[in-house]
Amino acid sequence: MNVSAAPHVRSKDTTSSIMRDVAIALAPTLIFGIWNFNRYGYGLNAFLLIVICVVFCVGTEFIYEKLMKKPNTIGDLSAVVTGLILALNLPATLPLWIAALGSIFAILVVKMVYGGLGQNFMNPALGARCFLVISFAARMTAFPAEFPGVSVGVDTVATATPLTALKAGATVDVFKMFIGTTSGTIGETSVVAVLIGAIYLVARKVISLRIPVTFIVTTLVFVELFGGHMGDMNYLLAHLCGGGLVVGAFFMATDYVTSPITPMGQIVFGIIIGILTGIFRLFGGSAEGVSYAIIITNLLVPLIERFTMPKAFGKEAVKK
């Protein structure tokens, strides 16, 4: 370890204070999601999904540490944040037991088995979401929707999201996507609500803009170049506002544990996620792609940091 010369600055931030700020920042998105899907009769289920995810994430961590006779860590609030982020990625129509299963998977398999907070190799919430998509594909893509060409009532469930319709050649309402009154998961529909939380995190210096900005810009550039709609601003804005791009950029890709610590590494990290998101959206079978892009790039973080770690000041070069 190369330690710089004194003086050293000690931050007042703690894991629990950072996680508390993230939970506060997620509140506008969660509240809007409950309101949005309440219009279709799924507001209560959306609320219960959020509660179930938090309770089972915290409970799984508590029970695991009790059984393994390890120090209790639920006070750091990381399990609470994992539950909230997982809930953001679930459709409001999902049965509660599936959310509980995903929460157990997130904490037990992705987090605790690898040593707990700071040791997991991918974002636990996104790992759980991908597990649920693979295991319960129909349930995870069943959204209440109000879309051109799709007749939907309170008791009707459709699988169309704005990006799905866009990929099929339909016209989408970008303003509705920006506000959030569209179909999708509980927390991905409203760009406004996400940005309110993002501004809070940036103001509190919990996250920097390197990863979110490079991620979003790279995705939009890729879509512009290879999407076949050069110069179509509505098409470009639809990709910006849809598919959880903004919530993924600010709340998932910026996870401290699974993202690079070096400034240059964070830029490279964001660029790779953006390219993968563009590939998955334009050339993959799904219209989405943010979750898979992030967890795949999580696996590349050690390699990214190896090549972007700055040399210690005053360190001599190896003589050949």
N, C-alpha and C positions, 0 to 999 in steps of 0.2 A: 504494500500500500504506500503510495506517495502522498505525504501530508504536506500541505502548504505551510508557509511560515505564519506565525502569530501576527496579529490577533485573529482569533476565530469567533465567528458570529453565531450565536445560538438562537434559533427560531423559537417563537412562542407557540407555533403551530404544533398540534398533536394529531395523531391518527383520528381520535374521536372528534376533534374540532373540525378537521377537514371533512370527515364523513357527515358530520352534522350540516355543514354548509352545502354539501352535495344533496342531502335529503331536502333541505330547504329549497334549493334550486329546482328540484324535481317537482315540488308541490304544484306550481301553476300548470304543468303539463298533465299531472295526474288528475287534478281537479277538473280541468277542461275535458279530459277524456271521459270522466264519469258523466259530466253534463252532456257531452256530445252524443254518447251512446244511450243516454237516458231517453233521448228523442225516439229511439227505436225500441224502447222497453228493456234495455240491457244495462241501465245505469247501476242498479243494485248489484248485478252480477259483476260488473266492472269493479265496483267498490270492494266486493267480497274477494275478488281475485287478488287485488292489491293487499288486502289484509292477510289472506292465506299465504301469499308468497313471502311476506315479511315474517309471519309467525313460524312458518315451516323452515325458513332459512335460519332464523335465530334459534329455533328449537333444535334443529339438526346439529348446529355447531355446539350448542350447550350439551346435548346428549353425547355427542362424539367425544368431547373433551372430558366429560365425566367418566365415560367407559374407558378411555385411554389414560385416565388419571393425569391429565394435562391441565395447566392453569387456564382458568376461564377467561375468554377473550371477547365475549359478546358485548362488553362495555365499550369496545372500540367502534361500534356501530357499523362495521364493514358488512356484516351479515344483513343488517337493515337495508343498506344501500343496494346490496346484491338483490334482495327481494323486490325493492322498488324498481330497479332497472329491468329485472325479469318481467315484472308485471307490465311495464311499458311496452314490452315486446309481445304481449299476448292479445289475441282477439277478445273482445268483450263477450263473445258467445261461448268461450271455452268452459267446459265442465271444471268444477273446482278441484276435483281429484287429480286432474292432469296438471294443474298448476302446482299442487302439493308435490306431485312426483318430480316435476321439473325443479322445484326448490330444493328438494332433497338431493337430486343429482348435482345441482350447482355447488352446493356446500360440501357434500360428502365426497363426490368423485373428482370434481375439478379443483376444489380448494383444499380440503382437510387432508385428503390422502397424500397430497404433495407437500404437506408441512404447514398448511394454514396461510394466513395473510402474509404476502410477500414472497411466497414460494410457488404459487400457482403459475402455470405457463401460459394460460389464456384467461380471458375475462370469464369468470364463472357464470354470470348471467347469460352471456351470449353463447357460451358452451352449452348451457341448459336449453336455450332457445333452439339451437341447431339440433340438439338431441330430440326435442319435442317435435320439430318439423319433420325429422326423419321417421320418428316413431308414430306420429299422429298427423300425417300430412293433411288429411281432409279437415280435421278439427282445427288445425292451426291456420288454415286458409279460408275459414268460414267467417265472413265479415258481414255485419249489417251494412247495407249499401243503398245509396240513392244515386243511381247513375243512368246516363242516357242509354236507352235500350234495355234497361233492367227494371222490371216492375217490382218494387219492394215496399212492404208494409211493416207494421210493428212485429208481426210474427214470421216474417220472411227473412231468410238468410241467403245472401248471395256471396259469390267468391270474387267479385270484381273490385279491384282497387284502382285508383287513378292511373298508376303506372301500368297495370295490366291492360286497362282500356286503351291507354296511349300506345302500348306495344301492338295492340290489335288494330290500330289505325283510327281509333275514335278520337273525338275532340274532347279535351278536358277543360274544366274551369279552374284556372290557376289561382284566381282570387279565393275561391272556396278552399283550395288546397292550402293556401297561405294562412287563412283564418283557421281552418281545421275542420270545417263541417263536411267531411268526406269519410269514406270508408277506410279501414286500416286497423292497425293495432291500437290499443288504448292510448299509447303515448306518442305515436308517430305522426298524427294527422295535423296538429297545429304548429306551424313554424313560429307563429307569434308567441305562443306559450313557451316553446323551447328557448327562443331568443331571450325572453325575460329571465329565465333561469341561467342562461349562458352569460348574460351581462352581469348577473350577480356573482357568478363564479370568477369571472375575469376581474371584477371590481375587488373581490376579496383575495385576489391573487392565488386562487386555488389551482387554476389552470392558466396556461399561456395560449396564445393564438396560433402558435406554430403548426401544431398538428391539425386543428380544425380548418384553418385557412388553406393549408396545402392540400389537405384531403378534398375539400369542397371544390377548390379551383381546379385541381387535377381531374376530378370526375367530370366537371363541366367542360373542360377543354377536350377530354377524351370523347365525350358525347357529341360535342360540336364537330369534331374531326371525323368521327366514324359512325355517327348516328344516322346519316343520310338526310338530315334536315338542316343543312348549312344555312345559317342566317335566320332560322325560325326561332324567334325569341320565346314564343309560347311553349314550344317543345323543350327548350333549354330550361325555362323557369319551372316547367312541370317536373323535370328531373331534379331540380334543386329542392322543390317543395315536397316531393313525393318519396315514398319508400324509406322513410326514416333517415335520410341523408344527414339532415341537420342535427337530429337528436343523436345519431351515431357519432357524428363528428365531435360534438361538444361533451357528451356524457359517457361514451363507450370507448372511443379511440384514445381518450385522454387518461384512461385508467393508469394510475401511478405504477402499479406492479407490472403490467403487461405492455408498457410503452417505453421507448428509450429515454434515458436520462440526459443524453448529450443533445445540445441544440441542433447540430447538424443531423444527428440521428433522428430527431423528431421530424425534421423536414423530409428526410428520406422515407421515414415511416409513413407520413401522410401521403406522400406521392405514390408509394406502392399500394396503399389502401385505395386511393383514388383510381389508379389504373385497374386494379382487380374489380372494383365496383363497376366501372365502365364495361369491362369485359363480361362480367356476369349479367349485367342489365341488357346489354345489346346483343350478345351472342349466346347467352345461356338460356335454359328452359324457363327460368323464372324472370319476372320483371324487376325483382328486388336485387339483393346481392350484398347489402351493407354488412350484415352479420357475418357472412362467410368471409368476406374480404378482410374484416378486422381480425377474426380469430386465426386466419391463415397467416396474416402478417405478424400477429403475436408470436408465432413460432419462429419468425425470422429476427426477432429483436436481439438475441445474443449475437448473431452475425452482424447485424446493423451496428451495434455498439462496438464491436471489435474493430470495425473499419472507420468509425467516426469518433472514437475516443481521442481527445486531444492529448498531446504529449505533455508530460509534467514539466513545469518551468525549471530549467537548469539541468534537466536530465541529459546525460551524455548519450550520443548515438553509439550503437554497437559497432566496434571496430572489426573489420574483416581481415 
